[in-house]
Amino acid sequence: MQKKSGFNVKRHVAAAVILPFFVAYLYLLPPFPYFLAFLIVVGTTAMWEFFVMYKVPVKMYIPGVIAGALMLYMSCIYPEYFLYSFVISMFIMILLRLFSAAAPSGSMRELGPLGTGFLYIAGLMSFQWFLRKTDLGLGYVFLLYISVWFSDSGAYYIGTYMGKNKLCPTISPNKTVEGAFGSILGGALGAVISKFIFGIPLSIAGIAVVGVILGITAMTGDLIESMFKRDAGIKDSSTIIPGHGGILDKIDGMLVSGPVLYLIVRYL
């Protein structure tokens, strides 16, 4: 219990230090180039964690991170060319592997994480830029972040102190059914709070439904990353943020929730 208490202190201190600067950065600065730069820095760091997680050699993951950053930029600014950038980047990585290794053994083990990381991180993260460029984009971005943060917190605290029934023990042994309900409730609460702060034009019932959806998708994103981490045999994607793990650990829910919220805003 003392170890868990110390872990929680680290989580709260890190959040208290980082969060005010993060909110001010998003709220006060224009989306281009600042929000775009934020997405590229965060996405690039997450891709680096993902490639290291799967033990991709340095000679492969450094150009992979560069290609992923360029791909994320292309996806945001020139989305019609994302497929071209993905195909060209992967072909370059294949050629690099062909001419830099003495034997073909392990080629798929090195190339597979690169292609997955490009799509999973660069591809999905670009939807946050599309969301920011819509009408009321700032409010929708905060709706996404606040709902996912509340979802993560609800899952963590309710799962920690009330969780008894395992949700997906083969993927994430610590996640519980009670924590899943906490994720859904947290997502709904975060969405309702966002409505009143940013004047999002939905009824309380409507925004709560959106929050429930974001709570479910955030939990799904968390499970997807847990699947990758369990496959790679690690607990956290890195230790960049004290008490919170890595960047990928913090954005896993948003990677899935971002495209879903964009589709809701764009087509409903």
Secondary structure, 3 states (H helix, E strand, C coil): CHHHHHHHHHHHHHHHHHHHHHHHHHHHCCHHHHHHHHHHHHHHHHHHHHHHHCCCCHHHHHHHHHHHHHHHHHHHHCHHHHHHHHHHHHHHHHHHHHHHCCCCCCHHHHHHHHHHHHHHHHHHHHHHHHHHCCCCHHHHHHHHHHHHHHHHHHHHHHHHHHCCCEEECCCEEEEEHHHHHHHHHHHHHHHHHHHHHHCCCCCHHHHHHHHHHHHHHHHHHHHHHHHHHHHHCCCCCCCCECCCECHHHHHHHHHHHHHHHHHHHHHC
